[in-house]
C-alpha cells in the first residue's frame, strides 16, 4: 500500500548542485571585486559554466 522511495530525487539534487556553483561564483566575485583583482574571474566564470554544462545542470 505504501511505497517508500529511499532514493534522492535527481531533480532536487541537480538544483542544489546548481545553487552551490552559483554561490561559489558569487563568493568569488565578491572576494575578487573587494580586492580589486579581476583577472581570475575571466577564467573562473567559464570554468564554472562548463562544469555545469558537462554535469547537465
PDB file of N, H, CA, C and O in Angstrom:
ATOM      1  N   UNK A   1       0.808  -1.192   0.000  1.00  0.00           N
ATOM      2  CA  UNK A   1       0.000   0.000   0.000  1.00  0.00           C
ATOM      3  C   UNK A   1       0.856   1.261   0.000  1.00  0.00           C
ATOM      4  O   UNK A   1       0.566   2.221  -0.714  1.00  0.00           O
ATOM      5  N   UNK A   2       1.906   1.248   0.804  1.00  0.00           N
ATOM      6  H   UNK A   2       2.142   0.469   1.384  1.00  0.00           H
ATOM      7  CA  UNK A   2       2.771   2.410   0.884  1.00  0.00           C
ATOM      8  C   UNK A   2       4.064   2.109   0.132  1.00  0.00           C
ATOM      9  O   UNK A   2       4.675   1.053   0.302  1.00  0.00           O
ATOM     10  N   UNK A   3       4.448   3.032  -0.674  1.00  0.00           N
ATOM     11  H   UNK A   3       3.952   3.889  -0.813  1.00  0.00           H
ATOM     12  CA  UNK A   3       5.691   2.870  -1.419  1.00  0.00           C
ATOM     13  C   UNK A   3       6.691   3.898  -0.914  1.00  0.00           C
ATOM     14  O   UNK A   3       6.532   5.098  -1.138  1.00  0.00           O
ATOM     15  N   UNK A   4       7.714   3.419  -0.234  1.00  0.00           N
ATOM     16  H   UNK A   4       7.843   2.445  -0.052  1.00  0.00           H
ATOM     17  CA  UNK A   4       8.743   4.317   0.279  1.00  0.00           C
ATOM     18  C   UNK A   4       9.872   4.400  -0.735  1.00  0.00           C
ATOM     19  O   UNK A   4      10.415   3.383  -1.167  1.00  0.00           O
ATOM     20  N   UNK A   5      10.206   5.591  -1.098  1.00  0.00           N
ATOM     21  H   UNK A   5       9.765   6.417  -0.747  1.00  0.00           H
ATOM     22  CA  UNK A   5      11.289   5.796  -2.052  1.00  0.00           C
ATOM     23  C   UNK A   5      12.494   6.314  -1.284  1.00  0.00           C
ATOM     24  O   UNK A   5      12.474   7.426  -0.756  1.00  0.00           O
ATOM     25  N   UNK A   6      13.534   5.509  -1.224  1.00  0.00           N
ATOM     26  H   UNK A   6      13.550   4.605  -1.653  1.00  0.00           H
ATOM     27  CA  UNK A   6      14.710   5.871  -0.455  1.00  0.00           C
ATOM     28  C   UNK A   6      15.751   6.599  -1.293  1.00  0.00           C
ATOM     29  O   UNK A   6      16.737   7.100  -0.753  1.00  0.00           O
ATOM     30  N   UNK A   7      15.548   6.663  -2.590  1.00  0.00           N
ATOM     31  H   UNK A   7      14.747   6.256  -3.029  1.00  0.00           H
ATOM     32  CA  UNK A   7      16.490   7.355  -3.458  1.00  0.00           C
ATOM     33  C   UNK A   7      16.210   8.847  -3.444  1.00  0.00           C
ATOM     34  O   UNK A   7      15.070   9.282  -3.283  1.00  0.00           O
ATOM     35  N   UNK A   8      17.264   9.615  -3.614  1.00  0.00           N
ATOM     36  H   UNK A   8      18.190   9.262  -3.745  1.00  0.00           H
ATOM     37  CA  UNK A   8      17.084  11.065  -3.711  1.00  0.00           C
ATOM     38  C   UNK A   8      16.494  11.405  -5.069  1.00  0.00           C
ATOM     39  O   UNK A   8      16.786  10.758  -6.074  1.00  0.00           O
ATOM     40  N   UNK A   9      15.673  12.416  -5.076  1.00  0.00           N
ATOM     41  H   UNK A   9      15.435  12.942  -4.259  1.00  0.00           H
ATOM     42  CA  UNK A   9      15.104  12.887  -6.325  1.00  0.00           C
ATOM     43  C   UNK A   9      16.188  13.635  -7.100  1.00  0.00           C
ATOM     44  O   UNK A   9      16.769  14.589  -6.583  1.00  0.00           O
ATOM     45  N   UNK A  10      16.463  13.210  -8.331  1.00  0.00           N
ATOM     46  H   UNK A  10      15.990  12.435  -8.750  1.00  0.00           H
ATOM     47  CA  UNK A  10      17.539  13.817  -9.118  1.00  0.00           C
ATOM     48  C   UNK A  10      17.263  15.286  -9.423  1.00  0.00           C
ATOM     49  O   UNK A  10      18.188  16.094  -9.507  1.00  0.00           O
ATOM     50  N   UNK A  11      16.014  15.618  -9.585  1.00  0.00           N
ATOM     51  H   UNK A  11      15.262  14.961  -9.516  1.00  0.00           H
ATOM     52  CA  UNK A  11      15.678  16.996  -9.926  1.00  0.00           C
ATOM     53  C   UNK A  11      16.136  17.950  -8.833  1.00  0.00           C
ATOM     54  O   UNK A  11      16.721  18.993  -9.123  1.00  0.00           O
ATOM     55  N   UNK A  12      15.876  17.604  -7.599  1.00  0.00           N
ATOM     56  H   UNK A  12      15.400  16.756  -7.363  1.00  0.00           H
ATOM     57  CA  UNK A  12      16.242  18.484  -6.495  1.00  0.00           C
ATOM     58  C   UNK A  12      17.734  18.446  -6.210  1.00  0.00           C
ATOM     59  O   UNK A  12      18.305  19.447  -5.774  1.00  0.00           O
ATOM     60  N   UNK A  13      18.367  17.320  -6.446  1.00  0.00           N
ATOM     61  H   UNK A  13      17.904  16.507  -6.800  1.00  0.00           H
ATOM     62  CA  UNK A  13      19.810  17.250  -6.213  1.00  0.00           C
ATOM     63  C   UNK A  13      20.544  18.097  -7.248  1.00  0.00           C
ATOM     64  O   UNK A  13      21.562  18.710  -6.925  1.00  0.00           O
ATOM     65  N   UNK A  14      20.056  18.141  -8.471  1.00  0.00           N
ATOM     66  H   UNK A  14      19.229  17.643  -8.733  1.00  0.00           H
ATOM     67  CA  UNK A  14      20.677  18.974  -9.500  1.00  0.00           C
ATOM     68  C   UNK A  14      20.492  20.456  -9.185  1.00  0.00           C
ATOM     69  O   UNK A  14      21.395  21.261  -9.417  1.00  0.00           O
ATOM     70  N   UNK A  15      19.331  20.813  -8.660  1.00  0.00           N
ATOM     71  H   UNK A  15      18.598  20.160  -8.472  1.00  0.00           H
ATOM     72  CA  UNK A  15      19.106  22.207  -8.291  1.00  0.00           C
ATOM     73  C   UNK A  15      20.028  22.614  -7.153  1.00  0.00           C
ATOM     74  O   UNK A  15      20.560  23.724  -7.143  1.00  0.00           O
ATOM     75  N   UNK A  16      20.215  21.721  -6.204  1.00  0.00           N
ATOM     76  H   UNK A  16      19.783  20.819  -6.213  1.00  0.00           H
ATOM     77  CA  UNK A  16      21.120  22.007  -5.102  1.00  0.00           C
ATOM     78  C   UNK A  16      22.551  22.183  -5.577  1.00  0.00           C
ATOM     79  O   UNK A  16      23.270  23.060  -5.100  1.00  0.00           O
ATOM     80  N   UNK A  17      22.955  21.351  -6.513  1.00  0.00           N
ATOM     81  H   UNK A  17      22.371  20.638  -6.901  1.00  0.00           H
ATOM     82  CA  UNK A  17      24.303  21.471  -7.070  1.00  0.00           C
ATOM     83  C   UNK A  17      24.457  22.781  -7.837  1.00  0.00           C
ATOM     84  O   UNK A  17      25.508  23.418  -7.768  1.00  0.00           O
ATOM     85  N   UNK A  18      23.432  23.181  -8.556  1.00  0.00           N
ATOM     86  H   UNK A  18      22.579  22.664  -8.612  1.00  0.00           H
ATOM     87  CA  UNK A  18      23.480  24.445  -9.286  1.00  0.00           C
ATOM     88  C   UNK A  18      23.591  25.621  -8.319  1.00  0.00           C
ATOM     89  O   UNK A  18      24.302  26.586  -8.597  1.00  0.00           O
ATOM     90  N   UNK A  19      22.892  25.546  -7.185  1.00  0.00           N
ATOM     91  H   UNK A  19      22.314  24.762  -6.959  1.00  0.00           H
ATOM     92  CA  UNK A  19      22.983  26.605  -6.181  1.00  0.00           C
ATOM     93  C   UNK A  19      24.375  26.670  -5.571  1.00  0.00           C
ATOM     94  O   UNK A  19      24.872  27.755  -5.272  1.00  0.00           O
ATOM     95  N   UNK A  20      25.004  25.520  -5.385  1.00  0.00           N
ATOM     96  H   UNK A  20      24.600  24.638  -5.627  1.00  0.00           H
ATOM     97  CA  UNK A  20      26.368  25.504  -4.848  1.00  0.00           C
ATOM     98  C   UNK A  20      27.313  26.197  -5.813  1.00  0.00           C
ATOM     99  O   UNK A  20      28.149  26.999  -5.396  1.00  0.00           O
ATOM    100  N   UNK A  21      27.191  25.896  -7.101  1.00  0.00           N
ATOM    101  H   UNK A  21      26.512  25.244  -7.441  1.00  0.00           H
ATOM    102  CA  UNK A  21      28.039  26.549  -8.110  1.00  0.00           C
ATOM    103  C   UNK A  21      27.785  28.051  -8.149  1.00  0.00           C
ATOM    104  O   UNK A  21      28.723  28.845  -8.224  1.00  0.00           O
ATOM    105  N   UNK A  22      26.510  28.434  -8.098  1.00  0.00           N
ATOM    106  H   UNK A  22      25.749  27.788  -8.037  1.00  0.00           H
ATOM    107  CA  UNK A  22      26.170  29.856  -8.165  1.00  0.00           C
ATOM    108  C   UNK A  22      26.678  30.612  -6.941  1.00  0.00           C
ATOM    109  O   UNK A  22      27.192  31.723  -7.069  1.00  0.00           O
ATOM    110  N   UNK A  23      26.539  30.026  -5.766  1.00  0.00           N
ATOM    111  H   UNK A  23      26.121  29.123  -5.662  1.00  0.00           H
ATOM    112  CA  UNK A  23      27.018  30.691  -4.555  1.00  0.00           C
ATOM    113  C   UNK A  23      28.540  30.761  -4.516  1.00  0.00           C
ATOM    114  O   UNK A  23      29.105  31.743  -4.036  1.00  0.00           O
ATOM    115  N   UNK A  24      29.203  29.722  -5.018  1.00  0.00           N
ATOM    116  H   UNK A  24      28.743  28.924  -5.407  1.00  0.00           H
ATOM    117  CA  UNK A  24      30.661  29.754  -5.107  1.00  0.00           C
ATOM    118  C   UNK A  24      31.114  30.872  -6.038  1.00  0.00           C
ATOM    119  O   UNK A  24      32.042  31.616  -5.721  1.00  0.00           O
ATOM    120  N   UNK A  25      30.457  30.986  -7.180  1.00  0.00           N
ATOM    121  H   UNK A  25      29.703  30.381  -7.438  1.00  0.00           H
ATOM    122  CA  UNK A  25      30.812  32.034  -8.137  1.00  0.00           C
ATOM    123  C   UNK A  25      30.505  33.416  -7.562  1.00  0.00           C
ATOM    124  O   UNK A  25      31.288  34.346  -7.757  1.00  0.00           O
ATOM    125  N   UNK A  26      29.402  33.567  -6.871  1.00  0.00           N
ATOM    126  H   UNK A  26      28.766  32.812  -6.713  1.00  0.00           H
ATOM    127  CA  UNK A  26      29.075  34.846  -6.238  1.00  0.00           C
ATOM    128  C   UNK A  26      30.110  35.213  -5.180  1.00  0.00           C
ATOM    129  O   UNK A  26      30.530  36.366  -5.094  1.00  0.00           O
ATOM    130  N   UNK A  27      30.518  34.242  -4.383  1.00  0.00           N
ATOM    131  H   UNK A  27      30.177  33.305  -4.453  1.00  0.00           H
ATOM    132  CA  UNK A  27      31.550  34.485  -3.389  1.00  0.00           C
ATOM    133  C   UNK A  27      32.868  34.898  -4.021  1.00  0.00           C
ATOM    134  O   UNK A  27      33.559  35.782  -3.514  1.00  0.00           O
ATOM    135  N   UNK A  28      33.215  34.254  -5.133  1.00  0.00           N
ATOM    136  H   UNK A  28      32.654  33.536  -5.545  1.00  0.00           H
ATOM    137  CA  UNK A  28      34.450  34.612  -5.836  1.00  0.00           C
ATOM    138  C   UNK A  28      34.360  36.025  -6.404  1.00  0.00           C
ATOM    139  O   UNK A  28      35.333  36.777  -6.344  1.00  0.00           O
ATOM    140  N   UNK A  29      33.220  36.389  -6.948  1.00  0.00           N
ATOM    141  H   UNK A  29      32.430  35.778  -6.997  1.00  0.00           H
ATOM    142  CA  UNK A  29      33.042  37.735  -7.494  1.00  0.00           C
ATOM    143  C   UNK A  29      33.168  38.777  -6.389  1.00  0.00           C
ATOM    144  O   UNK A  29      33.836  39.796  -6.568  1.00  0.00           O
ATOM    145  N   UNK A  30      32.537  38.531  -5.266  1.00  0.00           N
ATOM    146  H   UNK A  30      31.995  37.703  -5.121  1.00  0.00           H
ATOM    147  CA  UNK A  30      32.614  39.478  -4.151  1.00  0.00           C
ATOM    148  C   UNK A  30      34.046  39.583  -3.638  1.00  0.00           C
ATOM    149  O   UNK A  30      34.540  40.685  -3.399  1.00  0.00           O
ATOM    150  N   UNK A  31      34.713  38.443  -3.469  1.00  0.00           N
ATOM    151  H   UNK A  31      34.311  37.548  -3.663  1.00  0.00           H
ATOM    152  CA  UNK A  31      36.076  38.438  -2.955  1.00  0.00           C
ATOM    153  C   UNK A  31      37.031  39.170  -3.889  1.00  0.00           C
ATOM    154  O   UNK A  31      37.793  40.030  -3.448  1.00  0.00           O
ATOM    155  N   UNK A  32      36.992  38.835  -5.172  1.00  0.00           N
ATOM    156  H   UNK A  32      36.373  38.136  -5.530  1.00  0.00           H
ATOM    157  CA  UNK A  32      37.937  39.444  -6.112  1.00  0.00           C
ATOM    158  C   UNK A  32      37.603  40.904  -6.398  1.00  0.00           C
ATOM    159  O   UNK A  32      38.505  41.699  -6.663  1.00  0.00           O
ATOM    160  N   UNK A  33      36.333  41.266  -6.350  1.00  0.00           N
ATOM    161  H   UNK A  33      35.601  40.620  -6.135  1.00  0.00           H
ATOM    162  CA  UNK A  33      35.967  42.661  -6.529  1.00  0.00           C
ATOM    163  C   UNK A  33      36.412  43.493  -5.326  1.00  0.00           C
ATOM    164  O   UNK A  33      36.874  44.623  -5.483  1.00  0.00           O
ATOM    165  N   UNK A  34      36.272  42.935  -4.144  1.00  0.00           N
ATOM    166  H   UNK A  34      35.897  42.016  -4.017  1.00  0.00           H
ATOM    167  CA  UNK A  34      36.715  43.642  -2.933  1.00  0.00           C
ATOM    168  C   UNK A  34      38.230  43.876  -2.969  1.00  0.00           C
ATOM    169  O   UNK A  34      38.711  44.935  -2.568  1.00  0.00           O
ATOM    170  N   UNK A  35      38.965  42.888  -3.450  1.00  0.00           N
ATOM    171  H   UNK A  35      38.574  42.028  -3.776  1.00  0.00           H
ATOM    172  CA  UNK A  35      40.423  43.009  -3.544  1.00  0.00           C
ATOM    173  C   UNK A  35      40.891  43.700  -4.831  1.00  0.00           C
ATOM    174  O   UNK A  35      42.089  43.897  -5.033  1.00  0.00           O
ATOM    175  N   UNK A  36      39.966  44.056  -5.674  1.00  0.00           N
ATOM    176  H   UNK A  36      38.993  43.896  -5.509  1.00  0.00           H
ATOM    177  CA  UNK A  36      40.223  44.733  -6.947  1.00  0.00           C
ATOM    178  C   UNK A  36      41.201  43.959  -7.826  1.00  0.00           C
ATOM    179  O   UNK A  36      42.098  44.533  -8.444  1.00  0.00           O
ATOM    180  N   UNK A  37      41.008  42.660  -7.864  1.00  0.00           N
ATOM    181  H   UNK A  37      40.280  42.193  -7.362  1.00  0.00           H
ATOM    182  CA  UNK A  37      41.755  41.770  -8.755  1.00  0.00           C
ATOM    183  C   UNK A  37      40.699  41.064  -9.604  1.00  0.00           C
ATOM    184  O   UNK A  37      39.942  40.232  -9.103  1.00  0.00           O
ATOM    185  N   UNK A  38      40.656  41.400 -10.881  1.00  0.00           N
ATOM    186  H   UNK A  38      41.270  42.076 -11.287  1.00  0.00           H
ATOM    187  CA  UNK A  38      39.556  40.924 -11.714  1.00  0.00           C
ATOM    188  C   UNK A  38      39.946  39.793 -12.655  1.00  0.00           C
ATOM    189  O   UNK A  38      39.063  39.097 -13.156  1.00  0.00           O
ATOM    190  N   UNK A  39      41.223  39.584 -12.913  1.00  0.00           N
ATOM    191  H   UNK A  39      41.940  40.150 -12.507  1.00  0.00           H
ATOM    192  CA  UNK A  39      41.607  38.606 -13.921  1.00  0.00           C
ATOM    193  C   UNK A  39      41.214  37.164 -13.574  1.00  0.00           C
ATOM    194  O   UNK A  39      40.952  36.401 -14.504  1.00  0.00           O
ATOM    195  N   UNK A  40      41.154  36.737 -12.309  1.00  0.00           N
ATOM    196  H   UNK A  40      41.367  37.357 -11.554  1.00  0.00           H
ATOM    197  CA  UNK A  40      40.735  35.354 -12.066  1.00  0.00           C
ATOM    198  C   UNK A  40      39.280  35.083 -12.468  1.00  0.00           C
ATOM    199  O   UNK A  40      38.913  33.944 -12.755  1.00  0.00           O
ATOM    200  N   UNK A  41      38.472  36.119 -12.485  1.00  0.00           N
ATOM    201  H   UNK A  41      38.770  37.045 -12.251  1.00  0.00           H
ATOM    202  CA  UNK A  41      37.072  35.933 -12.863  1.00  0.00           C
ATOM    203  C   UNK A  41      36.921  35.582 -14.330  1.00  0.00           C
ATOM    204  O   UNK A  41      35.957  34.919 -14.713  1.00  0.00           O
ATOM    205  N   UNK A  42      37.873  36.025 -15.167  1.00  0.00           N
ATOM    206  H   UNK A  42      38.656  36.564 -14.856  1.00  0.00           H
ATOM    207  CA  UNK A  42      37.815  35.695 -16.592  1.00  0.00           C
ATOM    208  C   UNK A  42      38.008  34.208 -16.836  1.00  0.00           C
ATOM    209  O   UNK A  42      37.496  33.681 -17.824  1.00  0.00           O
ATOM    210  N   UNK A  43      38.723  33.526 -15.973  1.00  0.00           N
ATOM    211  H   UNK A  43      39.139  33.954 -15.171  1.00  0.00           H
ATOM    212  CA  UNK A  43      38.912  32.085 -16.116  1.00  0.00           C
ATOM    213  C   UNK A  43      37.897  31.306 -15.287  1.00  0.00           C
ATOM    214  O   UNK A  43      37.462  30.227 -15.690  1.00  0.00           O
ATOM    215  N   UNK A  44      37.524  31.839 -14.149  1.00  0.00           N
ATOM    216  H   UNK A  44      37.877  32.716 -13.822  1.00  0.00           H
ATOM    217  CA  UNK A  44      36.647  31.122 -13.233  1.00  0.00           C
ATOM    218  C   UNK A  44      35.209  31.035 -13.744  1.00  0.00           C
ATOM    219  O   UNK A  44      34.562  29.998 -13.592  1.00  0.00           O
ATOM    220  N   UNK A  45      34.713  32.090 -14.336  1.00  0.00           N
ATOM    221  H   UNK A  45      35.239  32.932 -14.460  1.00  0.00           H
ATOM    222  CA  UNK A  45      33.327  32.100 -14.799  1.00  0.00           C
ATOM    223  C   UNK A  45      33.069  31.071 -15.899  1.00  0.00           C
ATOM    224  O   UNK A  45      32.117  30.298 -15.787  1.00  0.00           O
ATOM    225  N   UNK A  46      33.892  31.033 -16.968  1.00  0.00           N
ATOM    226  H   UNK A  46      34.665  31.661 -17.058  1.00  0.00           H
ATOM    227  CA  UNK A  46      33.650  29.985 -17.969  1.00  0.00           C
ATOM    228  C   UNK A  46      33.917  28.577 -17.433  1.00  0.00           C
ATOM    229  O   UNK A  46      33.285  27.622 -17.883  1.00  0.00           O
ATOM    230  N   UNK A  47      34.832  28.434 -16.490  1.00  0.00           N
ATOM    231  H   UNK A  47      35.346  29.210 -16.124  1.00  0.00           H
ATOM    232  CA  UNK A  47      35.106  27.114 -15.927  1.00  0.00           C
ATOM    233  C   UNK A  47      33.889  26.584 -15.171  1.00  0.00           C
ATOM    234  O   UNK A  47      33.537  25.412 -15.305  1.00  0.00           O
ATOM    235  N   UNK A  48      33.253  27.432 -14.386  1.00  0.00           N
ATOM    236  H   UNK A  48      33.539  28.384 -14.277  1.00  0.00           H
ATOM    237  CA  UNK A  48      32.047  27.024 -13.658  1.00  0.00           C
ATOM    238  C   UNK A  48      30.906  26.746 -14.639  1.00  0.00           C
ATOM    239  O   UNK A  48      30.140  25.801 -14.450  1.00  0.00           O
ATOM    240  N   UNK A  49      30.793  27.564 -15.681  1.00  0.00           N
ATOM    241  H   UNK A  49      31.416  28.332 -15.835  1.00  0.00           H
ATOM    242  CA  UNK A  49      29.743  27.354 -16.680  1.00  0.00           C
ATOM    243  C   UNK A  49      29.948  26.035 -17.421  1.00  0.00           C
ATOM    244  O   UNK A  49      28.986  25.303 -17.654  1.00  0.00           O
ATOM    245  N   UNK A  50      31.180  25.726 -17.790  1.00  0.00           N
ATOM    246  H   UNK A  50      31.962  26.320 -17.600  1.00  0.00           H
ATOM    247  CA  UNK A  50      31.452  24.453 -18.462  1.00  0.00           C
ATOM    248  C   UNK A  50      31.205  23.269 -17.534  1.00  0.00           C
ATOM    249  O   UNK A  50      30.689  22.240 -17.971  1.00  0.00           O
ATOM    250  N   UNK A  51      31.563  23.401 -16.277  1.00  0.00           N
ATOM    251  H   UNK A  51      31.983  24.237 -15.923  1.00  0.00           H
ATOM    252  CA  UNK A  51      31.309  22.336 -15.310  1.00  0.00           C
ATOM    253  C   UNK A  51      29.818  22.075 -15.184  1.00  0.00           C
ATOM    254  O   UNK A  51      29.387  20.922 -15.166  1.00  0.00           O
ATOM    255  N   UNK A  52      29.036  23.125 -15.097  1.00  0.00           N
ATOM    256  H   UNK A  52      29.386  24.061 -15.111  1.00  0.00           H
ATOM    257  CA  UNK A  52      27.578  22.971 -15.008  1.00  0.00           C
ATOM    258  C   UNK A  52      27.017  22.373 -16.294  1.00  0.00           C
ATOM    259  O   UNK A  52      26.087  21.567 -16.249  1.00  0.00           O
ATOM    260  N   UNK A  53      27.575  22.760 -17.434  1.00  0.00           N
ATOM    261  H   UNK A  53      28.330  23.414 -17.470  1.00  0.00           H
ATOM    262  CA  UNK A  53      27.083  22.233 -18.713  1.00  0.00           C
ATOM    263  C   UNK A  53      27.410  20.753 -18.858  1.00  0.00           C
ATOM    264  O   UNK A  53      26.569  19.972 -19.303  1.00  0.00           O
ATOM    265  N   UNK A  54      28.626  20.362 -18.485  1.00  0.00           N
ATOM    266  H   UNK A  54      29.309  20.997 -18.123  1.00  0.00           H
ATOM    267  CA  UNK A  54      29.001  18.956 -18.577  1.00  0.00           C
ATOM    268  C   UNK A  54      28.222  18.095 -17.578  1.00  0.00           C
ATOM    269  O   UNK A  54      27.957  16.923 -17.843  1.00  0.00           O
ATOM    270  N   UNK A  55      27.862  18.667 -16.448  1.00  0.00           N
ATOM    271  H   UNK A  55      28.078  19.619 -16.233  1.00  0.00           H
ATOM    272  CA  UNK A  55      27.067  17.940 -15.466  1.00  0.00           C
ATOM    273  C   UNK A  55      25.575  17.959 -15.801  1.00  0.00           C
ATOM    274  O   UNK A  55      24.767  17.368 -15.084  1.00  0.00           O
ATOM    275  N   UNK A  56      25.211  18.640 -16.893  1.00  0.00           N
ATOM    276  H   UNK A  56      25.867  19.121 -17.475  1.00  0.00           H
ATOM    277  CA  UNK A  56      23.832  18.750 -17.383  1.00  0.00           C
ATOM    278  C   UNK A  56      22.877  19.339 -16.336  1.00  0.00           C
ATOM    279  O   UNK A  56      21.808  18.806 -16.041  1.00  0.00           O
ATOM    280  N   UNK A  57      23.337  20.472 -15.798  1.00  0.00           N
ATOM    281  H   UNK A  57      24.206  20.905 -16.038  1.00  0.00           H
ATOM    282  CA  UNK A  57      22.518  21.168 -14.802  1.00  0.00           C
ATOM    283  C   UNK A  57      21.679  22.208 -15.510  1.00  0.00           C
ATOM    284  O   UNK A  57      20.907  22.919 -14.868  1.00  0.00           O
TER     285      UNK A  57
END
